[in-house]
């Protein structure tokens, strides 16, 4: 009985071993994002999304989603805690104006 209990506990501990670790936070200042998360199975990338000036979201993401991201403010990486670096880029007014310019061109 004790042997079965030991196997179950070891299985629970080892189930997180080998999974990718990413910082996880939602719409916060980049410096305050410190929560480490063991990514679920099939989530093999860490992502950082620039939400607004000095606000980011960091999370686990699947590589197929990273490969299909069309947003300019999403950065994907692989490797434990690879999304811990602070992105110093800011959303410039020019980048924010691209959708407006595209809409004007499409209506011409």
MODELLER restraints for C-alpha pairs under 7 A, 6 or more apart:
rsr = mdl.restraints
at = mdl.atoms
rsr.add(forms.Gaussian(group=physical.xy_distance, feature=features.Distance(at['CA:16:A'], at['CA:38:A']), mean=6.65, stdev=0.5))
rsr.add(forms.Gaussian(group=physical.xy_distance, feature=features.Distance(at['CA:19:A'], at['CA:38:A']), mean=6.08, stdev=0.5))
rsr.add(forms.Gaussian(group=physical.xy_distance, feature=features.Distance(at['CA:19:A'], at['CA:39:A']), mean=6.01, stdev=0.5))
rsr.add(forms.Gaussian(group=physical.xy_distance, feature=features.Distance(at['CA:19:A'], at['CA:41:A']), mean=6.99, stdev=0.5))
rsr.add(forms.Gaussian(group=physical.xy_distance, feature=features.Distance(at['CA:20:A'], at['CA:38:A']), mean=5.91, stdev=0.5))
rsr.add(forms.Gaussian(group=physical.xy_distance, feature=features.Distance(at['CA:20:A'], at['CA:39:A']), mean=5.40, stdev=0.5))
rsr.add(forms.Gaussian(group=physical.xy_distance, feature=features.Distance(at['CA:20:A'], at['CA:44:A']), mean=6.37, stdev=0.5))
rsr.add(forms.Gaussian(group=physical.xy_distance, feature=features.Distance(at['CA:20:A'], at['CA:79:A']), mean=6.76, stdev=0.5))
rsr.add(forms.Gaussian(group=physical.xy_distance, feature=features.Distance(at['CA:20:A'], at['CA:80:A']), mean=5.52, stdev=0.5))
rsr.add(forms.Gaussian(group=physical.xy_distance, feature=features.Distance(at['CA:21:A'], at['CA:36:A']), mean=6.50, stdev=0.5))
rsr.add(forms.Gaussian(group=physical.xy_distance, feature=features.Distance(at['CA:21:A'], at['CA:37:A']), mean=5.50, stdev=0.5))
rsr.add(forms.Gaussian(group=physical.xy_distance, feature=features.Distance(at['CA:21:A'], at['CA:38:A']), mean=4.62, stdev=0.5))
rsr.add(forms.Gaussian(group=physical.xy_distance, feature=features.Distance(at['CA:21:A'], at['CA:39:A']), mean=5.80, stdev=0.5))
rsr.add(forms.Gaussian(group=physical.xy_distance, feature=features.Distance(at['CA:21:A'], at['CA:80:A']), mean=4.79, stdev=0.5))
rsr.add(forms.Gaussian(group=physical.xy_distance, feature=features.Distance(at['CA:21:A'], at['CA:81:A']), mean=5.61, stdev=0.5))
rsr.add(forms.Gaussian(group=physical.xy_distance, feature=features.Distance(at['CA:22:A'], at['CA:36:A']), mean=5.73, stdev=0.5))
rsr.add(forms.Gaussian(group=physical.xy_distance, feature=features.Distance(at['CA:22:A'], at['CA:37:A']), mean=5.45, stdev=0.5))
rsr.add(forms.Gaussian(group=physical.xy_distance, feature=features.Distance(at['CA:22:A'], at['CA:38:A']), mean=6.71, stdev=0.5))
rsr.add(forms.Gaussian(group=physical.xy_distance, feature=features.Distance(at['CA:22:A'], at['CA:39:A']), mean=6.89, stdev=0.5))
rsr.add(forms.Gaussian(group=physical.xy_distance, feature=features.Distance(at['CA:22:A'], at['CA:46:A']), mean=5.53, stdev=0.5))
rsr.add(forms.Gaussian(group=physical.xy_distance, feature=features.Distance(at['CA:22:A'], at['CA:59:A']), mean=6.35, stdev=0.5))
rsr.add(forms.Gaussian(group=physical.xy_distance, feature=features.Distance(at['CA:22:A'], at['CA:60:A']), mean=6.04, stdev=0.5))
rsr.add(forms.Gaussian(group=physical.xy_distance, feature=features.Distance(at['CA:22:A'], at['CA:80:A']), mean=6.11, stdev=0.5))
rsr.add(forms.Gaussian(group=physical.xy_distance, feature=features.Distance(at['CA:22:A'], at['CA:81:A']), mean=4.60, stdev=0.5))
rsr.add(forms.Gaussian(group=physical.xy_distance, feature=features.Distance(at['CA:22:A'], at['CA:82:A']), mean=6.96, stdev=0.5))
rsr.add(forms.Gaussian(group=physical.xy_distance, feature=features.Distance(at['CA:22:A'], at['CA:83:A']), mean=6.47, stdev=0.5))
rsr.add(forms.Gaussian(group=physical.xy_distance, feature=features.Distance(at['CA:23:A'], at['CA:33:A']), mean=6.80, stdev=0.5))
rsr.add(forms.Gaussian(group=physical.xy_distance, feature=features.Distance(at['CA:23:A'], at['CA:34:A']), mean=6.24, stdev=0.5))
rsr.add(forms.Gaussian(group=physical.xy_distance, feature=features.Distance(at['CA:23:A'], at['CA:35:A']), mean=5.49, stdev=0.5))
rsr.add(forms.Gaussian(group=physical.xy_distance, feature=features.Distance(at['CA:23:A'], at['CA:36:A']), mean=4.60, stdev=0.5))
rsr.add(forms.Gaussian(group=physical.xy_distance, feature=features.Distance(at['CA:23:A'], at['CA:37:A']), mean=6.04, stdev=0.5))
rsr.add(forms.Gaussian(group=physical.xy_distance, feature=features.Distance(at['CA:23:A'], at['CA:58:A']), mean=5.96, stdev=0.5))
rsr.add(forms.Gaussian(group=physical.xy_distance, feature=features.Distance(at['CA:23:A'], at['CA:59:A']), mean=6.20, stdev=0.5))
rsr.add(forms.Gaussian(group=physical.xy_distance, feature=features.Distance(at['CA:23:A'], at['CA:81:A']), mean=6.06, stdev=0.5))
rsr.add(forms.Gaussian(group=physical.xy_distance, feature=features.Distance(at['CA:23:A'], at['CA:83:A']), mean=6.39, stdev=0.5))
rsr.add(forms.Gaussian(group=physical.xy_distance, feature=features.Distance(at['CA:23:A'], at['CA:84:A']), mean=6.35, stdev=0.5))
rsr.add(forms.Gaussian(group=physical.xy_distance, feature=features.Distance(at['CA:24:A'], at['CA:33:A']), mean=6.86, stdev=0.5))
rsr.add(forms.Gaussian(group=physical.xy_distance, feature=features.Distance(at['CA:24:A'], at['CA:35:A']), mean=5.54, stdev=0.5))
rsr.add(forms.Gaussian(group=physical.xy_distance, feature=features.Distance(at['CA:24:A'], at['CA:36:A']), mean=6.14, stdev=0.5))
rsr.add(forms.Gaussian(group=physical.xy_distance, feature=features.Distance(at['CA:24:A'], at['CA:37:A']), mean=6.21, stdev=0.5))
rsr.add(forms.Gaussian(group=physical.xy_distance, feature=features.Distance(at['CA:24:A'], at['CA:58:A']), mean=4.73, stdev=0.5))
rsr.add(forms.Gaussian(group=physical.xy_distance, feature=features.Distance(at['CA:24:A'], at['CA:59:A']), mean=4.55, stdev=0.5))
rsr.add(forms.Gaussian(group=physical.xy_distance, feature=features.Distance(at['CA:25:A'], at['CA:33:A']), mean=5.69, stdev=0.5))
rsr.add(forms.Gaussian(group=physical.xy_distance, feature=features.Distance(at['CA:25:A'], at['CA:35:A']), mean=6.82, stdev=0.5))
rsr.add(forms.Gaussian(group=physical.xy_distance, feature=features.Distance(at['CA:25:A'], at['CA:57:A']), mean=5.48, stdev=0.5))
rsr.add(forms.Gaussian(group=physical.xy_distance, feature=features.Distance(at['CA:25:A'], at['CA:58:A']), mean=5.20, stdev=0.5))
rsr.add(forms.Gaussian(group=physical.xy_distance, feature=features.Distance(at['CA:25:A'], at['CA:59:A']), mean=6.71, stdev=0.5))
rsr.add(forms.Gaussian(group=physical.xy_distance, feature=features.Distance(at['CA:26:A'], at['CA:56:A']), mean=6.68, stdev=0.5))
rsr.add(forms.Gaussian(group=physical.xy_distance, feature=features.Distance(at['CA:26:A'], at['CA:57:A']), mean=4.35, stdev=0.5))
rsr.add(forms.Gaussian(group=physical.xy_distance, feature=features.Distance(at['CA:26:A'], at['CA:58:A']), mean=6.49, stdev=0.5))
rsr.add(forms.Gaussian(group=physical.xy_distance, feature=features.Distance(at['CA:27:A'], at['CA:51:A']), mean=6.52, stdev=0.5))
rsr.add(forms.Gaussian(group=physical.xy_distance, feature=features.Distance(at['CA:27:A'], at['CA:55:A']), mean=5.30, stdev=0.5))
rsr.add(forms.Gaussian(group=physical.xy_distance, feature=features.Distance(at['CA:27:A'], at['CA:56:A']), mean=4.99, stdev=0.5))
rsr.add(forms.Gaussian(group=physical.xy_distance, feature=features.Distance(at['CA:27:A'], at['CA:57:A']), mean=5.01, stdev=0.5))
rsr.add(forms.Gaussian(group=physical.xy_distance, feature=features.Distance(at['CA:28:A'], at['CA:55:A']), mean=5.00, stdev=0.5))
rsr.add(forms.Gaussian(group=physical.xy_distance, feature=features.Distance(at['CA:28:A'], at['CA:56:A']), mean=5.50, stdev=0.5))
rsr.add(forms.Gaussian(group=physical.xy_distance, feature=features.Distance(at['CA:28:A'], at['CA:57:A']), mean=6.73, stdev=0.5))
rsr.add(forms.Gaussian(group=physical.xy_distance, feature=features.Distance(at['CA:29:A'], at['CA:54:A']), mean=5.70, stdev=0.5))
rsr.add(forms.Gaussian(group=physical.xy_distance, feature=features.Distance(at['CA:29:A'], at['CA:55:A']), mean=4.88, stdev=0.5))
rsr.add(forms.Gaussian(group=physical.xy_distance, feature=features.Distance(at['CA:29:A'], at['CA:56:A']), mean=6.34, stdev=0.5))
rsr.add(forms.Gaussian(group=physical.xy_distance, feature=features.Distance(at['CA:30:A'], at['CA:54:A']), mean=6.77, stdev=0.5))
rsr.add(forms.Gaussian(group=physical.xy_distance, feature=features.Distance(at['CA:30:A'], at['CA:55:A']), mean=6.37, stdev=0.5))
rsr.add(forms.Gaussian(group=physical.xy_distance, feature=features.Distance(at['CA:30:A'], at['CA:56:A']), mean=5.90, stdev=0.5))
rsr.add(forms.Gaussian(group=physical.xy_distance, feature=features.Distance(at['CA:30:A'], at['CA:86:A']), mean=6.09, stdev=0.5))
rsr.add(forms.Gaussian(group=physical.xy_distance, feature=features.Distance(at['CA:39:A'], at['CA:60:A']), mean=5.77, stdev=0.5))
rsr.add(forms.Gaussian(group=physical.xy_distance, feature=features.Distance(at['CA:42:A'], at['CA:62:A']), mean=6.33, stdev=0.5))
rsr.add(forms.Gaussian(group=physical.xy_distance, feature=features.Distance(at['CA:43:A'], at['CA:60:A']), mean=6.01, stdev=0.5))
rsr.add(forms.Gaussian(group=physical.xy_distance, feature=features.Distance(at['CA:43:A'], at['CA:61:A']), mean=5.10, stdev=0.5))
rsr.add(forms.Gaussian(group=physical.xy_distance, feature=features.Distance(at['CA:43:A'], at['CA:62:A']), mean=4.34, stdev=0.5))
rsr.add(forms.Gaussian(group=physical.xy_distance, feature=features.Distance(at['CA:44:A'], at['CA:61:A']), mean=6.45, stdev=0.5))
rsr.add(forms.Gaussian(group=physical.xy_distance, feature=features.Distance(at['CA:44:A'], at['CA:62:A']), mean=5.41, stdev=0.5))
rsr.add(forms.Gaussian(group=physical.xy_distance, feature=features.Distance(at['CA:44:A'], at['CA:63:A']), mean=6.10, stdev=0.5))
rsr.add(forms.Gaussian(group=physical.xy_distance, feature=features.Distance(at['CA:44:A'], at['CA:78:A']), mean=6.74, stdev=0.5))
rsr.add(forms.Gaussian(group=physical.xy_distance, feature=features.Distance(at['CA:45:A'], at['CA:60:A']), mean=5.89, stdev=0.5))
rsr.add(forms.Gaussian(group=physical.xy_distance, feature=features.Distance(at['CA:45:A'], at['CA:61:A']), mean=5.07, stdev=0.5))
rsr.add(forms.Gaussian(group=physical.xy_distance, feature=features.Distance(at['CA:45:A'], at['CA:62:A']), mean=5.73, stdev=0.5))
rsr.add(forms.Gaussian(group=physical.xy_distance, feature=features.Distance(at['CA:45:A'], at['CA:63:A']), mean=5.84, stdev=0.5))
rsr.add(forms.Gaussian(group=physical.xy_distance, feature=features.Distance(at['CA:45:A'], at['CA:76:A']), mean=6.23, stdev=0.5))
rsr.add(forms.Gaussian(group=physical.xy_distance, feature=features.Distance(at['CA:45:A'], at['CA:77:A']), mean=5.54, stdev=0.5))
rsr.add(forms.Gaussian(group=physical.xy_distance, feature=features.Distance(at['CA:45:A'], at['CA:78:A']), mean=4.82, stdev=0.5))
rsr.add(forms.Gaussian(group=physical.xy_distance, feature=features.Distance(at['CA:46:A'], at['CA:59:A']), mean=5.87, stdev=0.5))
rsr.add(forms.Gaussian(group=physical.xy_distance, feature=features.Distance(at['CA:46:A'], at['CA:60:A']), mean=4.64, stdev=0.5))
rsr.add(forms.Gaussian(group=physical.xy_distance, feature=features.Distance(at['CA:46:A'], at['CA:61:A']), mean=5.70, stdev=0.5))
rsr.add(forms.Gaussian(group=physical.xy_distance, feature=features.Distance(at['CA:46:A'], at['CA:76:A']), mean=5.63, stdev=0.5))
rsr.add(forms.Gaussian(group=physical.xy_distance, feature=features.Distance(at['CA:46:A'], at['CA:77:A']), mean=5.37, stdev=0.5))
rsr.add(forms.Gaussian(group=physical.xy_distance, feature=features.Distance(at['CA:46:A'], at['CA:78:A']), mean=6.07, stdev=0.5))
rsr.add(forms.Gaussian(group=physical.xy_distance, feature=features.Distance(at['CA:46:A'], at['CA:82:A']), mean=6.71, stdev=0.5))
rsr.add(forms.Gaussian(group=physical.xy_distance, feature=features.Distance(at['CA:46:A'], at['CA:83:A']), mean=5.84, stdev=0.5))
rsr.add(forms.Gaussian(group=physical.xy_distance, feature=features.Distance(at['CA:47:A'], at['CA:58:A']), mean=5.58, stdev=0.5))
rsr.add(forms.Gaussian(group=physical.xy_distance, feature=features.Distance(at['CA:47:A'], at['CA:59:A']), mean=5.42, stdev=0.5))
rsr.add(forms.Gaussian(group=physical.xy_distance, feature=features.Distance(at['CA:47:A'], at['CA:60:A']), mean=6.07, stdev=0.5))
rsr.add(forms.Gaussian(group=physical.xy_distance, feature=features.Distance(at['CA:47:A'], at['CA:61:A']), mean=6.20, stdev=0.5))
rsr.add(forms.Gaussian(group=physical.xy_distance, feature=features.Distance(at['CA:47:A'], at['CA:74:A']), mean=6.80, stdev=0.5))
rsr.add(forms.Gaussian(group=physical.xy_distance, feature=features.Distance(at['CA:47:A'], at['CA:75:A']), mean=5.52, stdev=0.5))
rsr.add(forms.Gaussian(group=physical.xy_distance, feature=features.Distance(at['CA:47:A'], at['CA:76:A']), mean=4.35, stdev=0.5))
rsr.add(forms.Gaussian(group=physical.xy_distance, feature=features.Distance(at['CA:47:A'], at['CA:77:A']), mean=6.40, stdev=0.5))
rsr.add(forms.Gaussian(group=physical.xy_distance, feature=features.Distance(at['CA:47:A'], at['CA:83:A']), mean=6.25, stdev=0.5))
rsr.add(forms.Gaussian(group=physical.xy_distance, feature=features.Distance(at['CA:48:A'], at['CA:56:A']), mean=6.63, stdev=0.5))
rsr.add(forms.Gaussian(group=physical.xy_distance, feature=features.Distance(at['CA:48:A'], at['CA:57:A']), mean=5.72, stdev=0.5))
rsr.add(forms.Gaussian(group=physical.xy_distance, feature=features.Distance(at['CA:48:A'], at['CA:58:A']), mean=4.47, stdev=0.5))
rsr.add(forms.Gaussian(group=physical.xy_distance, feature=features.Distance(at['CA:48:A'], at['CA:59:A']), mean=6.72, stdev=0.5))
rsr.add(forms.Gaussian(group=physical.xy_distance, feature=features.Distance(at['CA:48:A'], at['CA:74:A']), mean=5.80, stdev=0.5))
rsr.add(forms.Gaussian(group=physical.xy_distance, feature=features.Distance(at['CA:48:A'], at['CA:75:A']), mean=5.21, stdev=0.5))
rsr.add(forms.Gaussian(group=physical.xy_distance, feature=features.Distance(at['CA:48:A'], at['CA:76:A']), mean=6.52, stdev=0.5))
rsr.add(forms.Gaussian(group=physical.xy_distance, feature=features.Distance(at['CA:48:A'], at['CA:83:A']), mean=6.20, stdev=0.5))
rsr.add(forms.Gaussian(group=physical.xy_distance, feature=features.Distance(at['CA:49:A'], at['CA:56:A']), mean=5.50, stdev=0.5))
rsr.add(forms.Gaussian(group=physical.xy_distance, feature=features.Distance(at['CA:49:A'], at['CA:57:A']), mean=5.11, stdev=0.5))
rsr.add(forms.Gaussian(group=physical.xy_distance, feature=features.Distance(at['CA:49:A'], at['CA:58:A']), mean=6.37, stdev=0.5))
rsr.add(forms.Gaussian(group=physical.xy_distance, feature=features.Distance(at['CA:49:A'], at['CA:73:A']), mean=5.47, stdev=0.5))
rsr.add(forms.Gaussian(group=physical.xy_distance, feature=features.Distance(at['CA:49:A'], at['CA:74:A']), mean=4.39, stdev=0.5))
rsr.add(forms.Gaussian(group=physical.xy_distance, feature=features.Distance(at['CA:49:A'], at['CA:75:A']), mean=6.31, stdev=0.5))
rsr.add(forms.Gaussian(group=physical.xy_distance, feature=features.Distance(at['CA:50:A'], at['CA:56:A']), mean=4.67, stdev=0.5))
rsr.add(forms.Gaussian(group=physical.xy_distance, feature=features.Distance(at['CA:50:A'], at['CA:57:A']), mean=6.65, stdev=0.5))
rsr.add(forms.Gaussian(group=physical.xy_distance, feature=features.Distance(at['CA:50:A'], at['CA:73:A']), mean=4.98, stdev=0.5))
rsr.add(forms.Gaussian(group=physical.xy_distance, feature=features.Distance(at['CA:50:A'], at['CA:74:A']), mean=6.49, stdev=0.5))
rsr.add(forms.Gaussian(group=physical.xy_distance, feature=features.Distance(at['CA:51:A'], at['CA:57:A']), mean=6.69, stdev=0.5))
rsr.add(forms.Gaussian(group=physical.xy_distance, feature=features.Distance(at['CA:52:A'], at['CA:91:A']), mean=6.86, stdev=0.5))
rsr.add(forms.Gaussian(group=physical.xy_distance, feature=features.Distance(at['CA:53:A'], at['CA:90:A']), mean=5.81, stdev=0.5))
rsr.add(forms.Gaussian(group=physical.xy_distance, feature=features.Distance(at['CA:53:A'], at['CA:91:A']), mean=6.08, stdev=0.5))
rsr.add(forms.Gaussian(group=physical.xy_distance, feature=features.Distance(at['CA:66:A'], at['CA:76:A']), mean=6.13, stdev=0.5))
rsr.add(forms.Gaussian(group=physical.xy_distance, feature=features.Distance(at['CA:77:A'], at['CA:83:A']), mean=6.80, stdev=0.5))
